[in-house]
Amino acid sequence: MWHYKDGKKPPKDRVFLADVQGYPWAVMCAWHPVLKCYLFETLQEGMVDGEPDPYFETETAQESEVIAWAELPETPTAKKWGTEKFGRFAK
């Protein structure tokens, strides 16, 4: 289970799970230093030749629109990929 933190100071140095204003589900979010906003993806559904065509769209959010946030959990494959050497998994 995730423990959400208040959205007053969302991180700008890593990807995290966010509760963004206007969305009923959590999204993976990251700060974009050039645009000075957070970026996240939303799954969309279109149709091509009568068949479903899922795709992602990049959305933006201002810092004030991040209501709450949580750290992403470490995955079982993190050690296999060597990610324990980077970021918050560093030992």
trRosetta pair geometry for C-beta under 8 A, 3 or more apart (Angstrom, degrees):
i j d omega theta_ij theta_ji phi_ij phi_ji
2 17 6.3 -71 -132 73 159 148
2 70 4.0 47 -180 175 121 163
2 71 7.7 -175 -142 55 96 60
2 73 7.5 -113 -86 -46 87 100
3 70 6.3 144 70 -125 40 109
4 19 6.5 17 -138 -9 143 125
4 68 4.0 37 171 157 125 128
4 69 6.6 135 -152 64 79 18
4 70 4.8 -71 -96 -58 57 102
5 68 6.4 159 72 -163 37 79
5 69 5.7 -29 57 67 90 73
5 70 6.7 146 5 -87 79 52
6 9 7.6 47 95 26 91 74
6 68 6.3 -59 -123 -112 21 77
7 10 5.7 -6 -153 -52 68 101
7 18 7.7 81 -113 -151 111 92
7 19 7.1 -108 -64 65 128 91
7 66 4.3 -173 -158 117 118 75
7 67 4.6 177 -14 141 152 12
7 68 4.9 -91 -45 -66 96 29
7 69 6.0 109 -102 -15 74 88
10 16 6.9 -161 -166 62 98 143
10 18 6.8 23 -131 -110 142 116
10 29 7.4 -32 177 108 144 134
10 31 7.8 161 112 -63 103 103
10 38 7.0 -6 102 -77 148 141
10 63 6.5 -163 34 -144 107 79
10 66 4.4 -17 -37 114 147 158
10 69 4.8 107 -121 -22 97 151
11 14 5.4 -7 124 43 141 87
11 16 5.8 112 44 -25 114 140
11 31 7.3 -121 119 -19 57 120
11 69 7.1 -152 12 122 84 155
12 31 3.9 16 -142 -15 72 169
12 33 7.6 94 175 -81 112 84
13 31 7.5 0 -38 33 29 130
14 30 7.4 -103 133 -120 26 90
14 87 6.0 107 -111 -151 121 126
14 88 6.6 25 -111 -21 164 112
15 28 5.8 10 179 -179 110 101
15 29 7.0 154 -156 75 63 37
15 30 4.7 -38 -98 -75 72 106
15 72 6.4 10 105 -18 92 138
16 28 7.4 162 84 -150 25 60
16 29 5.8 -32 68 62 74 88
16 30 7.6 135 18 -82 66 58
16 69 4.9 43 130 -179 135 116
16 70 6.5 165 180 75 98 37
16 71 6.2 -62 -128 -107 96 33
16 72 6.2 -146 -126 -28 42 85
17 26 5.0 14 -180 170 101 128
17 27 7.4 153 -155 78 57 28
17 28 6.3 -41 -97 -96 56 56
17 29 7.3 98 -149 15 12 91
17 69 6.6 146 81 -162 54 64
17 70 4.6 -21 66 64 109 91
17 71 7.5 8 20 86 95 13
17 72 5.8 129 -29 -81 94 70
18 26 6.6 149 70 -160 34 76
18 27 5.5 -32 62 67 89 79
18 28 7.5 102 14 -145 88 12
18 29 3.8 12 -2 0 135 141
18 38 7.1 85 -57 162 174 153
18 40 6.6 -112 51 -80 126 145
18 61 7.6 -176 133 59 151 157
18 66 5.3 -67 -156 -137 124 99
18 67 7.9 120 177 41 81 67
18 68 7.4 159 -156 87 55 48
18 69 4.9 -21 -103 -105 71 87
18 70 7.9 -170 -74 23 33 66
19 23 7.8 -164 -165 75 49 96
19 26 6.0 -48 -78 -104 64 77
19 66 7.3 102 69 -168 57 58
19 67 4.5 -65 104 66 102 105
19 68 4.3 22 35 52 123 87
19 69 7.1 -138 18 -70 74 44
20 23 5.0 37 73 26 91 122
20 27 5.7 -24 5 33 122 123
20 29 6.8 144 -58 -80 119 138
20 38 7.7 -153 -104 95 123 135
20 40 6.4 -148 -31 27 154 157
20 59 8.0 134 126 107 162 130
20 61 5.0 -106 -145 -91 123 159
20 65 5.7 29 -162 139 81 97
20 66 6.0 -36 -103 -103 70 56
20 67 6.9 169 -112 6 15 89
21 61 7.3 143 38 -144 85 119
21 65 4.3 -107 28 -157 114 78
21 66 7.7 -93 -10 -56 86 16
21 67 5.8 123 -60 -44 75 105
22 65 7.4 -22 8 -162 107 115
23 27 6.2 7 118 -24 163 120
23 42 7.4 -137 -117 -101 130 120
26 70 7.8 -27 -145 33 141 115
27 40 4.1 67 140 179 131 140
27 41 6.9 179 -163 56 109 53
27 42 6.9 -45 -111 -79 133 73
27 59 8.0 -39 -175 55 166 122
28 40 6.2 159 80 -136 48 90
28 41 6.9 3 59 31 94 94
28 72 7.3 30 -121 -83 101 125
29 38 5.0 10 -176 176 110 124
29 39 7.0 157 -153 77 61 41
29 40 4.5 -36 -97 -75 74 112
29 61 7.1 -40 -136 41 128 129
29 66 6.9 150 144 -109 167 119
29 69 7.2 -96 56 -119 130 113
30 38 6.7 152 77 -154 25 76
30 39 5.7 -23 65 58 79 90
30 40 7.6 142 17 -76 63 64
31 37 7.8 -176 -146 108 60 21
31 38 5.7 -49 -93 -99 51 68
31 39 7.8 112 -148 13 6 80
32 35 4.2 17 106 39 125 106
32 36 7.3 -63 89 -6 78 17
32 37 5.9 -4 48 64 105 62
32 38 7.0 148 4 -124 83 17
32 39 5.0 71 -39 -24 118 113
32 60 7.7 -63 23 -121 135 101
33 36 7.2 22 -169 -75 30 54
35 39 7.5 85 56 -56 143 103
35 60 6.8 -104 143 -125 143 135
37 60 4.6 40 122 -173 139 110
37 61 6.3 162 176 71 100 34
37 62 5.7 -59 -127 -92 100 49
37 63 7.7 -128 -130 -34 56 65
38 60 6.7 138 75 -161 52 58
38 61 4.5 -26 65 64 106 91
38 62 7.5 174 18 -96 90 3
38 63 7.1 120 -22 -82 108 50
38 65 7.7 -142 42 70 121 103
38 66 6.2 77 -1 -58 161 122
39 58 5.8 -17 -164 -168 106 105
39 59 7.3 144 -156 75 54 46
39 60 6.0 -31 -98 -101 60 66
39 61 8.0 -179 -77 21 17 77
40 58 7.5 146 78 -153 28 59
40 59 5.5 -27 69 63 79 94
40 60 8.0 150 24 -97 72 21
40 61 6.6 13 10 -1 114 116
41 56 4.4 -6 -170 -172 118 123
41 57 6.9 145 -154 71 65 36
41 58 6.0 -40 -96 -97 68 55
41 59 7.2 149 -110 14 16 84
42 56 6.8 145 70 -154 34 69
42 57 5.5 -22 59 60 88 89
42 59 5.5 43 -10 -18 111 127
43 54 6.2 -11 -171 -167 99 108
43 55 7.8 152 -154 84 56 28
43 56 6.0 -41 -97 -97 51 71
44 54 7.0 152 81 -155 49 57
44 55 5.4 -23 64 70 98 76
44 56 6.9 147 13 -113 86 18
44 57 5.3 52 -23 -13 128 109
45 52 6.1 -38 -162 -155 101 98
45 53 7.3 127 -167 68 51 51
45 54 5.5 -26 -104 -98 68 70
46 52 7.8 122 76 -165 42 50
46 53 4.4 -39 78 74 88 105
46 54 7.7 166 26 -86 69 21
46 55 6.5 -1 10 15 112 111
47 50 6.4 6 180 -114 112 15
47 51 6.8 144 -157 66 69 32
47 52 6.5 -46 -102 -102 64 34
47 53 6.0 154 -112 12 11 101
48 51 5.8 -33 70 62 72 87
48 53 4.3 74 -5 -55 104 141
61 65 4.1 -128 -169 85 99 128
61 66 6.1 111 127 -55 132 78
62 65 5.0 97 55 -1 71 105
63 66 6.1 -51 -162 21 41 109
66 69 6.0 5 173 -52 119 109
71 88 6.9 -108 -148 109 126 170
74 78 4.9 -61 -172 -7 90 159
74 89 6.0 118 -109 -103 116 116
75 78 5.0 135 59 -39 72 90
76 80 8.0 30 129 -3 65 116
77 80 4.6 -56 -160 41 68 121
77 81 5.7 57 143 -16 90 104
78 81 6.2 -66 -149 44 27 101
78 83 4.5 -84 -160 60 80 114
78 84 6.0 100 139 -53 101 78
78 89 6.0 -138 173 -136 135 159
79 82 7.5 40 -173 -76 33 28
79 83 7.7 -85 -65 45 24 74
79 84 5.5 19 -101 -25 66 126
82 85 5.6 -14 167 11 83 116
82 86 8.0 68 127 -6 76 102
83 86 5.5 -66 -159 43 61 105
83 87 7.5 -17 179 38 91 108
83 89 5.4 54 129 62 83 154
84 89 4.6 -106 -123 146 45 110
84 90 7.1 125 161 -103 53 25
84 91 5.7 16 159 -21 105 107
85 89 7.5 0 21 99 24 97
85 90 6.2 30 -175 -113 26 73
85 91 7.5 -49 -94 21 47 86
86 89 6.4 28 69 56 57 99
86 90 6.3 -98 120 -67 3 89
87 90 6.4 172 70 -25 28 94
